[in-house]
Amino acid sequence: MTQLVVLDFDGTLADTQPIIIASIQATLKELHLPERTDAECRTIIGLPLAECFTTLCSVDDTMAERCADVYRRVFDELNTDGTVRLFPHVLETLKTLHEHGLQLAICSSRGRPTLEGFVKTFHLEHYVSMVVSANDVEHHKPHPEPVQKILAALGVAPEEAVVVGDASYDILMGRAAGCRTVGVTYGNQSADDLRAAGADHLIDDFADLLTCL
């Protein structure tokens, strides 16, 4: 029986793809790094920030940290009211899950300051018991540590938890932690990517999570 739902944020709960891609492209331009297509930028969404740039541009760790610093500044400049919105049916579905007694947690590769900011902006703290950010773990997605941290803190067994995300990193993390997994097809990666990663279920609308559970 499901006791806990562990949720990715970017591409699962909120549509951050446009602002993320714009921030990546602005960072590459400012630091005179090779151009990348929007499609190439989309493939690295979900990784820790510095790792995004080592993967995308094959830069060393020092340059990757420079990229991360520029990205954060640009993202904050672009992140005005209304720029990021929740996907359809997210808030209603979270409310229903919470009312049915399920614990909810957010597990993201996003840094804690912006992640907490979004949680407050969308009033998700009313439903979410725990938030794990990139700042809270040593090993990031697809390593199971973020999910294991949540399971331990909330006292839930892996077989009682479901991990929900839009990227292969989320699915691989959930599987490595021993949890069931649900891939959302409206985010940053395709249904084929999620299926190849081993997702137990695929949903096209966040509200369909109710049926899966």
Buried (B, 14 or more C-beta within 10 A) or exposed (E): EBBBBBBBBBBBBBBBBEBBBBBBBBBBEBBEBEEBEEEBBBBBBBBBBBBBBBBBBEBEEEBBBBBBBBBBBBBEEBBEEEEBEBBEBBBEBBEBBBEEEBBBBBBBBBBBEBBBBBBEEBEBEEBBBBBBBBEBBEEBBBBBBBBBBBBEEBEBEBEBBBBBBBBBBBBBBBBBBBBBBBBBBBBBBEBEBBBEBEBBBBBEBBBBBBEBB
